[in-house]
Amino acid sequence: MKDEELDYSVEERSDHRILILKGKLVLHNVEQFRDEFLKIVEQDRKNIHFNIKGLSFIDSSGMGLLITLNRKLQAGQRELVIVQPGEAIQKILHIAGLDKVFNVQS
């Protein structure tokens, strides 16, 4: 995986879908993943859990993507849950005030 790359996998649960992110969610790759993630969000009525334990960095464009996905899910009365953020990502979410916007589970 290159320095600016993002890998993800999807796990299905009966009541939600888990997207496991690894790498960096940054301007360089946000556009590439926006359409892919929107398709996943639109597939069914499940909540989406983003397991970001393997995410080493997120910039403002990455946060913007999560906000967009969260709004899309909320419009369908579903929830975006941020799962296992590392200490650095938790700090970024807190500084941006997004720890109050998202359901964040350590």
N, CA, C and O atoms as a MOPAC input file, in Angstrom:
PM7 MOZYME 1SCF
protein

 N      0.83800 1    -1.17700 1     0.00000 1
 C      0.00000 1     0.00000 1     0.00000 1
 C      0.88400 1     1.24200 1     0.00000 1
 O      1.77300 1     1.37700 1     0.84100 1
 N      0.64100 1     2.14300 1    -0.93900 1
 C      1.40700 1     3.37900 1    -1.02100 1
 C      1.01500 1     4.30900 1     0.12200 1
 O      0.02300 1     4.08000 1     0.81500 1
 N      1.80900 1     5.35900 1     0.30700 1
 C      1.63800 1     6.28000 1     1.42800 1
 C      0.24900 1     6.93100 1     1.47300 1
 O     -0.30000 1     7.12200 1     2.55800 1
 N     -0.31900 1     7.26700 1     0.33200 1
 C     -1.59400 1     7.98300 1     0.30200 1
 C     -2.77700 1     7.07300 1    -0.02700 1
 O     -3.85100 1     7.56800 1    -0.36800 1
 N     -2.60400 1     5.77000 1     0.06600 1
 C     -3.65800 1     4.85600 1    -0.34000 1
 C     -4.58800 1     4.49500 1     0.80400 1
 O     -4.24800 1     4.60300 1     1.98200 1
 N     -5.77000 1     4.06500 1     0.40900 1
 C     -6.77300 1     3.60100 1     1.34000 1
 C     -7.26400 1     2.24800 1     0.85100 1
 O     -7.59800 1     2.08800 1    -0.32300 1
 N     -7.30500 1     1.29300 1     1.73800 1
 C     -7.88900 1    -0.01200 1     1.45200 1
 C     -9.09700 1    -0.16600 1     2.35200 1
 O     -9.13300 1     0.35600 1     3.46600 1
 N    -10.09000 1    -0.89300 1     1.85100 1
 C    -11.23000 1    -1.18200 1     2.70200 1
 C    -11.80200 1    -2.54100 1     2.36500 1
 O    -11.62200 1    -3.06600 1     1.26600 1
 N    -12.49100 1    -3.08600 1     3.33300 1
 C    -13.23100 1    -4.33000 1     3.12400 1
 C    -14.59300 1    -4.15600 1     3.78300 1
 O    -14.79100 1    -3.27300 1     4.61800 1
 N    -15.52700 1    -5.01900 1     3.38800 1
 C    -16.88900 1    -4.92100 1     3.90300 1
 C    -17.25600 1    -6.24100 1     4.55800 1
 O    -17.03200 1    -7.31300 1     3.99600 1
 N    -17.81900 1    -6.14900 1     5.74900 1
 C    -18.35000 1    -7.32300 1     6.43700 1
 C    -19.83600 1    -7.12000 1     6.65200 1
 O    -20.27600 1    -6.03100 1     7.01800 1
 N    -20.59800 1    -8.16100 1     6.42800 1
 C    -22.04900 1    -8.10600 1     6.58900 1
 C    -22.44800 1    -8.66300 1     7.95400 1
 O    -21.93400 1    -9.69300 1     8.39000 1
 N    -23.34700 1    -7.98400 1     8.60700 1
 C    -23.98900 1    -8.46600 1     9.82400 1
 C    -25.49100 1    -8.42900 1     9.56100 1
 O    -25.93300 1    -7.82200 1     8.58500 1
 N    -26.26400 1    -9.05900 1    10.40600 1
 C    -27.71000 1    -9.10600 1    10.16900 1
 C    -28.34500 1    -7.72000 1    10.23400 1
 O    -29.28600 1    -7.43400 1     9.49400 1
 N    -27.83400 1    -6.85400 1    11.11900 1
 C    -28.46400 1    -5.54800 1    11.29900 1
 C    -27.61400 1    -4.35800 1    10.85900 1
 O    -28.07900 1    -3.21900 1    10.90300 1
 N    -26.37600 1    -4.60800 1    10.43600 1
 C    -25.52000 1    -3.51900 1     9.96600 1
 C    -24.42600 1    -4.05400 1     9.05400 1
 O    -24.19700 1    -5.26000 1     8.96000 1
 N    -23.77200 1    -3.13700 1     8.39900 1
 C    -22.65700 1    -3.45500 1     7.51800 1
 C    -21.42700 1    -2.75400 1     8.10700 1
 O    -21.51700 1    -1.61500 1     8.56500 1
 N    -20.28800 1    -3.43600 1     8.09300 1
 C    -19.04900 1    -2.86800 1     8.62800 1
 C    -18.10100 1    -2.59500 1     7.46800 1
 O    -17.80600 1    -3.48800 1     6.67400 1
 N    -17.62700 1    -1.35900 1     7.37500 1
 C    -16.56800 1    -1.00700 1     6.43700 1
 C    -15.29500 1    -0.86500 1     7.25600 1
 O    -15.21800 1    -0.03900 1     8.16400 1
 N    -14.31300 1    -1.66500 1     6.93200 1
 C    -13.03600 1    -1.64900 1     7.64300 1
 C    -12.04200 1    -0.87900 1     6.78700 1
 O    -11.69400 1    -1.30300 1     5.68500 1
 N    -11.58500 1     0.26600 1     7.30900 1
 C    -10.68700 1     1.14400 1     6.56300 1
 C     -9.25700 1     0.98800 1     7.05900 1
 O     -9.01400 1     0.85500 1     8.25800 1
 N     -8.30800 1     1.00500 1     6.11600 1
 C     -6.87600 1     0.94300 1     6.44000 1
 C     -6.14300 1     1.93200 1     5.54500 1
 O     -6.37800 1     1.98900 1     4.33800 1
 N     -5.26800 1     2.69700 1     6.14100 1
 C     -4.47900 1     3.65400 1     5.37700 1
 C     -4.84000 1     5.08300 1     5.74200 1
 O     -5.00700 1     5.41600 1     6.91500 1
 N     -4.95700 1     5.92000 1     4.72400 1
 C     -5.26000 1     7.33800 1     4.92300 1
 C     -6.47100 1     7.71800 1     4.08700 1
 O     -6.57000 1     7.35700 1     2.91400 1
 N     -7.39700 1     8.45600 1     4.70600 1
 C     -8.56100 1     8.98400 1     4.00200 1
 C     -8.30000 1    10.47500 1     3.80000 1
 O     -8.56000 1    11.29500 1     4.68000 1
 N     -7.77800 1    10.80400 1     2.61400 1
 C     -7.30200 1    12.15600 1     2.33300 1
 C     -7.77800 1    12.61400 1     0.95800 1
 O     -8.31700 1    11.82400 1     0.18300 1
 N     -7.57600 1    13.87400 1     0.67100 1
 C     -8.00200 1    14.47600 1    -0.58300 1
 C     -7.62400 1    13.61900 1    -1.78900 1
 O     -8.40800 1    13.46500 1    -2.72500 1
 N     -6.43900 1    13.07600 1    -1.75300 1
 C     -5.91800 1    12.27800 1    -2.85900 1
 C     -6.83000 1    11.10600 1    -3.24100 1
 O     -6.90400 1    10.73100 1    -4.41200 1
 N     -7.52200 1    10.52900 1    -2.25400 1
 C     -8.31900 1     9.34300 1    -2.55500 1
 C     -9.81300 1     9.46600 1    -2.24900 1
 O    -10.57100 1     8.53700 1    -2.52700 1
 N    -10.24500 1    10.58300 1    -1.69000 1
 C    -11.65100 1    10.73100 1    -1.30000 1
 C    -12.59400 1    10.59500 1    -2.48600 1
 O    -13.60800 1     9.90400 1    -2.39500 1
 N    -12.27200 1    11.24300 1    -3.59000 1
 C    -13.17200 1    11.18400 1    -4.75500 1
 C    -13.32900 1     9.74900 1    -5.25900 1
 O    -14.42200 1     9.34200 1    -5.65100 1
 N    -12.25800 1     9.00400 1    -5.24600 1
 C    -12.29100 1     7.61200 1    -5.69100 1
 C    -13.25800 1     6.78700 1    -4.83900 1
 O    -13.99900 1     5.95500 1    -5.36200 1
 N    -13.24400 1     7.02000 1    -3.54000 1
 C    -14.04200 1     6.20200 1    -2.64000 1
 C    -15.44500 1     6.75000 1    -2.39500 1
 O    -16.31600 1     6.01400 1    -1.93300 1
 N    -15.68000 1     8.02200 1    -2.69300 1
 C    -16.99900 1     8.61800 1    -2.47600 1
 C    -18.09000 1     7.79700 1    -3.16800 1
 O    -19.07100 1     7.41300 1    -2.53100 1
 N    -17.93000 1     7.53000 1    -4.44600 1
 C    -18.94400 1     6.78400 1    -5.19000 1
 C    -19.08900 1     5.35900 1    -4.66800 1
 O    -20.20300 1     4.84600 1    -4.55900 1
 N    -17.97500 1     4.72400 1    -4.34800 1
 C    -18.02800 1     3.35000 1    -3.82400 1
 C    -18.77500 1     3.29800 1    -2.49900 1
 O    -19.62100 1     2.42700 1    -2.29700 1
 N    -18.46900 1     4.22400 1    -1.59700 1
 C    -19.11200 1     4.23800 1    -0.28500 1
 C    -20.59100 1     4.61100 1    -0.41000 1
 O    -21.43000 1     4.05900 1     0.30300 1
 N    -20.91700 1     5.54300 1    -1.31200 1
 C    -22.33000 1     5.89900 1    -1.51600 1
 C    -23.12900 1     4.70600 1    -2.02100 1
 O    -24.27600 1     4.52000 1    -1.61400 1
 N    -22.54900 1     3.89700 1    -2.89700 1
 C    -23.23200 1     2.68900 1    -3.37400 1
 C    -23.49800 1     1.72800 1    -2.21600 1
 O    -24.57600 1     1.14100 1    -2.12000 1
 N    -22.51600 1     1.57500 1    -1.34700 1
 C    -22.68200 1     0.69200 1    -0.18700 1
 C    -23.79400 1     1.21700 1     0.71800 1
 O    -24.62500 1     0.44300 1     1.19200 1
 N    -23.81300 1     2.52300 1     0.95900 1
 C    -24.83600 1     3.14300 1     1.79900 1
 C    -26.22400 1     2.95800 1     1.19700 1
 O    -27.19500 1     2.76300 1     1.92800 1
 N    -26.32300 1     3.01800 1    -0.12300 1
 C    -27.62000 1     2.94600 1    -0.78800 1
 C    -28.10700 1     1.51900 1    -1.03500 1
 O    -29.23900 1     1.33900 1    -1.48400 1
 N    -27.29700 1     0.50700 1    -0.76000 1
 C    -27.65300 1    -0.87500 1    -1.07500 1
 C    -28.86300 1    -1.38300 1    -0.30000 1
 O    -29.69500 1    -2.09700 1    -0.86000 1
 N    -28.97600 1    -1.03300 1     0.96000 1
 C    -30.09400 1    -1.53200 1     1.75400 1
 C    -30.36700 1    -0.59200 1     2.92400 1
 O    -29.88100 1     0.53900 1     2.93700 1
 N    -31.12100 1    -1.04200 1     3.88100 1
 C    -31.55300 1    -0.19800 1     4.99500 1
 C    -30.69700 1    -0.38400 1     6.24400 1
 O    -31.11000 1     0.01400 1     7.33300 1
 N    -29.53000 1    -0.97400 1     6.10900 1
 C    -28.69400 1    -1.24400 1     7.27700 1
 C    -27.92200 1    -0.00800 1     7.71500 1
 O    -27.59900 1     0.86800 1     6.91200 1
 N    -27.63600 1     0.03600 1     9.01900 1
 C    -26.70500 1     1.03300 1     9.53300 1
 C    -25.31100 1     0.67400 1     9.02900 1
 O    -25.04300 1    -0.47200 1     8.66900 1
 N    -24.42800 1     1.67100 1     9.01000 1
 C    -23.05400 1     1.46000 1     8.56400 1
 C    -22.10200 1     1.74900 1     9.72000 1
 O    -22.16100 1     2.81300 1    10.33500 1
 N    -21.23400 1     0.79800 1    10.00400 1
 C    -20.18700 1     0.98500 1    11.00100 1
 C    -18.86400 1     1.11300 1    10.25500 1
 O    -18.49700 1     0.23700 1     9.47100 1
 N    -18.15700 1     2.20100 1    10.50000 1
 C    -16.82500 1     2.39700 1     9.92800 1
 C    -15.80700 1     2.00700 1    10.98900 1
 O    -15.59800 1     2.74200 1    11.95400 1
 N    -15.17500 1     0.85200 1    10.81400 1
 C    -14.11100 1     0.43900 1    11.71200 1
 C    -12.84200 1     1.09900 1    11.18200 1
 O    -12.32500 1     0.71900 1    10.13200 1
 N    -12.34900 1     2.08600 1    11.91800 1
 C    -11.20300 1     2.86700 1    11.44400 1
 C     -9.94300 1     2.60900 1    12.27300 1
 O     -9.04000 1     3.44300 1    12.32400 1
 N     -9.89600 1     1.45800 1    12.91200 1
 C     -8.71100 1     1.09100 1    13.69600 1
 C     -7.44600 1     1.16800 1    12.84500 1
 O     -6.39300 1     1.57500 1    13.33500 1
 N     -7.54300 1     0.77900 1    11.57500 1
 C     -6.39200 1     0.77900 1    10.68300 1
 C     -6.19200 1     2.07300 1     9.92200 1
 O     -5.31900 1     2.15600 1     9.05700 1
 N     -6.99600 1     3.09600 1    10.23300 1
 C     -6.86100 1     4.38600 1     9.56400 1
 C     -5.79800 1     5.19800 1    10.30300 1
 O     -5.93200 1     5.47200 1    11.49500 1
 N     -4.75000 1     5.57800 1     9.58600 1
 C     -3.64900 1     6.30000 1    10.24500 1
 C     -3.82100 1     7.81200 1    10.18900 1
 O     -3.23300 1     8.53200 1    10.99600 1
 N     -4.63200 1     8.30500 1     9.23000 1
 C     -4.81800 1     9.75800 1     9.11100 1
 C     -6.08800 1    10.03800 1     8.33600 1
 O     -6.46800 1     9.28400 1     7.43900 1
 N     -6.74100 1    11.13200 1     8.69500 1
 C     -7.89700 1    11.62800 1     7.96200 1
 C     -7.76400 1    13.14400 1     7.88100 1
 O     -7.49200 1    13.80300 1     8.88400 1
 N     -7.95700 1    13.69500 1     6.68000 1
 C     -7.89400 1    15.15400 1     6.54800 1
 C     -9.31300 1    15.70500 1     6.42300 1
 O    -10.28500 1    14.96300 1     6.56900 1
 N     -9.43100 1    16.99900 1     6.15400 1
 C    -10.74700 1    17.63900 1     6.11200 1
 C    -11.62800 1    17.07000 1     5.00000 1
 O    -12.84600 1    16.99700 1     5.15900 1
 N    -11.04000 1    16.67100 1     3.89400 1
 C    -11.84600 1    16.08600 1     2.81800 1
 C    -12.36200 1    14.70300 1     3.22900 1
 O    -13.47800 1    14.32700 1     2.87100 1
 N    -11.57300 1    13.96200 1     3.96200 1
 C    -12.02000 1    12.67200 1     4.48700 1
 C    -13.13800 1    12.83900 1     5.49500 1
 O    -14.10800 1    12.08200 1     5.48800 1
 N    -13.00300 1    13.84400 1     6.37500 1
 C    -14.06800 1    14.13500 1     7.33200 1
 C    -15.32600 1    14.57800 1     6.60100 1
 O    -16.43800 1    14.22100 1     6.99200 1
 N    -15.14600 1    15.36400 1     5.53200 1
 C    -16.28500 1    15.80200 1     4.72900 1
 C    -17.02900 1    14.62300 1     4.12400 1
 O    -18.25800 1    14.63200 1     4.06100 1
 N    -16.29700 1    13.61200 1     3.67800 1
 C    -16.92900 1    12.41900 1     3.12900 1
 C    -17.75100 1    11.70800 1     4.20400 1
 O    -18.87700 1    11.28700 1     3.94100 1
 N    -17.20100 1    11.56900 1     5.40900 1
 C    -17.94400 1    10.92700 1     6.48900 1
 C    -19.19700 1    11.71800 1     6.84900 1
 O    -20.23900 1    11.13300 1     7.14200 1
 N    -19.09800 1    13.04300 1     6.82900 1
 C    -20.26300 1    13.88800 1     7.11300 1
 C    -21.32600 1    13.68600 1     6.04000 1
 O    -22.51000 1    13.56400 1     6.35600 1
 N    -20.91800 1    13.65000 1     4.77700 1
 C    -21.85700 1    13.41400 1     3.67400 1
 C    -22.56100 1    12.07200 1     3.83200 1
 O    -23.77900 1    11.98200 1     3.68100 1
 N    -21.79100 1    11.03400 1     4.13500 1
 C    -22.37500 1     9.71000 1     4.31400 1
 C    -23.31300 1     9.68100 1     5.51700 1
 O    -24.36800 1     9.04800 1     5.47400 1
 N    -22.92400 1    10.36800 1     6.58700 1
 C    -23.76500 1    10.43600 1     7.78200 1
 C    -25.10400 1    11.10300 1     7.46300 1
 O    -26.15500 1    10.61600 1     7.87900 1
 N    -25.06800 1    12.20700 1     6.73200 1
 C    -26.31200 1    12.90300 1     6.35700 1
 C    -27.20100 1    12.01200 1     5.50200 1
 O    -28.41800 1    11.98000 1     5.68600 1
 N    -26.59800 1    11.29400 1     4.57400 1
 C    -27.34600 1    10.38600 1     3.70200 1
 C    -28.02600 1     9.29500 1     4.53500 1
 O    -29.19600 1     8.97800 1     4.32200 1
 N    -27.29000 1     8.73500 1     5.47100 1
 C    -27.85400 1     7.70400 1     6.33100 1
 C    -28.95300 1     8.26700 1     7.22400 1
 O    -30.00400 1     7.64400 1     7.37500 1
 N    -28.72300 1     9.44600 1     7.82000 1
 C    -29.73400 1    10.05400 1     8.69100 1
 C    -31.01900 1    10.35200 1     7.93200 1
 O    -32.11300 1    10.22600 1     8.48300 1
 N    -30.88900 1    10.74800 1     6.66600 1
 C    -32.07800 1    11.02500 1     5.85500 1
 C    -32.92300 1     9.76300 1     5.69300 1
 O    -34.14000 1     9.84600 1     5.52200 1
 N    -32.28800 1     8.60900 1     5.74500 1
 C    -32.99200 1     7.33000 1     5.66500 1
 C    -33.22400 1     6.71700 1     7.03500 1
 O    -33.52600 1     5.52900 1     7.14700 1
 N    -33.08100 1     7.53400 1     8.08600 1
 C    -33.27000 1     7.11100 1     9.47600 1
 C    -32.36500 1     5.94000 1     9.85000 1
 O    -32.77000 1     4.98800 1    10.51600 1
 N    -31.13300 1     6.05700 1     9.39100 1
 C    -30.10000 1     5.08100 1     9.72700 1
 C    -28.95400 1     5.80900 1    10.40300 1
 O    -28.97800 1     7.03200 1    10.53900 1
 N    -27.95500 1     5.05400 1    10.82500 1
 C    -26.87300 1     5.63900 1    11.60300 1
 C    -25.50900 1     5.23900 1    11.05800 1
 O    -25.30600 1     4.10600 1    10.62200 1
 N    -24.58100 1     6.18500 1    11.08900 1
 C    -23.17600 1     5.92900 1    10.81500 1
 C    -22.46900 1     5.86500 1    12.16600 1
 O    -22.55200 1     6.79900 1    12.96400 1
 N    -21.78600 1     4.77900 1    12.41100 1
 C    -21.07000 1     4.58300 1    13.66600 1
 C    -19.57900 1     4.49800 1    13.36300 1
 O    -19.16200 1     3.74400 1    12.48300 1
 N    -18.78000 1     5.26800 1    14.08900 1
 C    -17.32000 1     5.22000 1    13.96600 1
 C    -16.81700 1     4.26700 1    15.04800 1
 O    -17.06000 1     4.48300 1    16.23600 1
 N    -16.11700 1     3.21400 1    14.63200 1
 C    -15.69100 1     2.16700 1    15.56000 1
 C    -14.16600 1     2.10900 1    15.62500 1
 O    -13.48600 1     2.15500 1    14.60000 1
 N    -13.65500 1     2.00900 1    16.82200 1
 C    -12.23600 1     1.81300 1    17.12700 1
 C    -11.29200 1     2.85100 1    16.51600 1
 O    -10.28800 1     2.48400 1    15.90700 1
 N    -11.60100 1     4.13600 1    16.67100 1
 C    -10.63200 1     5.11600 1    16.16900 1
 C     -9.37100 1     5.08400 1    17.03400 1
 O     -9.44800 1     4.98000 1    18.25800 1
 N     -8.22800 1     5.17300 1    16.39000 1
 C     -6.98100 1     5.26800 1    17.13000 1
 C     -6.89900 1     6.61200 1    17.84300 1
 O     -7.71900 1     7.49900 1    17.60900 1
 N     -5.92200 1     6.75000 1    18.69600 1
 C     -5.78400 1     7.96300 1    19.50000 1
 C     -5.66400 1     9.21900 1    18.63600 1
 O     -6.28800 1    10.23700 1    18.93800 1
 N     -4.87200 1     9.15800 1    17.56800 1
 C     -4.67900 1    10.32500 1    16.70100 1
 C     -5.98200 1    10.71100 1    16.01000 1
 O     -6.29900 1    11.89700 1    15.91600 1
 N     -6.74700 1     9.72400 1    15.52200 1
 C     -8.00800 1    10.00500 1    14.83900 1
 C     -9.04100 1    10.51400 1    15.83900 1
 O     -9.81500 1    11.41500 1    15.51700 1
 N     -9.06500 1     9.94900 1    17.04700 1
 C     -9.97000 1    10.43900 1    18.08400 1
 C     -9.71200 1    11.91800 1    18.36100 1
 O    -10.64600 1    12.70400 1    18.51700 1
 N     -8.45000 1    12.27800 1    18.41700 1
 C     -8.07200 1    13.67300 1    18.68000 1
 C     -8.56100 1    14.57500 1    17.54700 1
 O     -9.09400 1    15.65600 1    17.79800 1
 N     -8.38200 1    14.13300 1    16.30300 1
 C     -8.83900 1    14.91400 1    15.15100 1
 C    -10.35300 1    15.08700 1    15.19600 1
 O    -10.86000 1    16.18900 1    14.98400 1
 N    -11.07700 1    14.00000 1    15.47100 1
 C    -12.54200 1    14.07300 1    15.55500 1
 C    -12.98000 1    15.01900 1    16.67300 1
 O    -13.93600 1    15.77800 1    16.51500 1
 N    -12.27600 1    14.96700 1    17.79800 1
 C    -12.60800 1    15.83600 1    18.93000 1
 C    -12.34800 1    17.30700 1    18.59500 1
 O    -13.19200 1    18.16400 1    18.85900 1
 N    -11.20000 1    17.59500 1    18.02300 1
 C    -10.85600 1    18.97400 1    17.67500 1
 C    -11.86600 1    19.54800 1    16.68300 1
 O    -12.24300 1    20.71600 1    16.77400 1
 N    -12.30300 1    18.71200 1    15.72900 1
 C    -13.27200 1    19.15500 1    14.72300 1
 C    -14.70500 1    19.16600 1    15.25900 1
 O    -15.61700 1    19.63700 1    14.57800 1
 N    -14.90800 1    18.65500 1    16.46800 1
 C    -16.24400 1    18.59500 1    17.05000 1
 C    -17.09200 1    17.46200 1    16.49200 1
 O    -18.29200 1    17.39200 1    16.75800 1
 N    -16.47600 1    16.57900 1    15.72200 1
 C    -17.22300 1    15.49600 1    15.09500 1
 C    -17.51200 1    14.34500 1    16.05000 1
 O    -18.33300 1    13.47900 1    15.74800 1
 N    -16.84200 1    14.33100 1    17.19800 1
 C    -17.15800 1    13.31000 1    18.19200 1
 C    -18.55000 1    13.53300 1    18.77500 1
 O    -19.10800 1    12.64200 1    19.41500 1
 N    -19.11200 1    14.73000 1    18.55100 1
 C    -20.47500 1    15.03700 1    18.97900 1
 C    -21.48500 1    14.79700 1    17.85600 1
 O    -22.68600 1    14.70200 1    18.10700 1
 N    -20.99900 1    14.70200 1    16.62800 1
 C    -21.85600 1    14.47900 1    15.45700 1
 C    -22.04800 1    12.97700 1    15.21900 1
 O    -23.15700 1    12.52300 1    14.93600 1
 N    -20.96900 1    12.22300 1    15.33500 1
 C    -21.00200 1    10.80000 1    15.07600 1
 C    -21.14800 1    10.01000 1    16.37000 1
 O    -20.76600 1    10.47600 1    17.44300 1
 N    -21.69500 1     8.83300 1    16.25500 1
 C    -21.67000 1     7.86100 1    17.33200 1
 C    -20.29500 1     7.21500 1    17.25100 1
 O    -20.02800 1     6.43300 1    16.33800 1
 N    -19.41400 1     7.53800 1    18.20700 1
 C    -18.04400 1     7.02400 1    18.20700 1
 C    -17.92100 1     5.97200 1    19.31200 1
 O    -18.19100 1     6.25000 1    20.48100 1
 N    -17.51300 1     4.77300 1    18.93000 1
 C    -17.35000 1     3.67400 1    19.87800 1
 C    -15.89700 1     3.23400 1    19.87700 1
 O    -15.35300 1     2.82000 1    18.85300 1
 N    -15.27600 1     3.33300 1    21.05600 1
 C    -13.84700 1     2.97500 1    21.17700 1
 C    -13.59000 1     1.53100 1    21.11900 1
 O    -12.43900 1     1.10400 1    21.20800 1

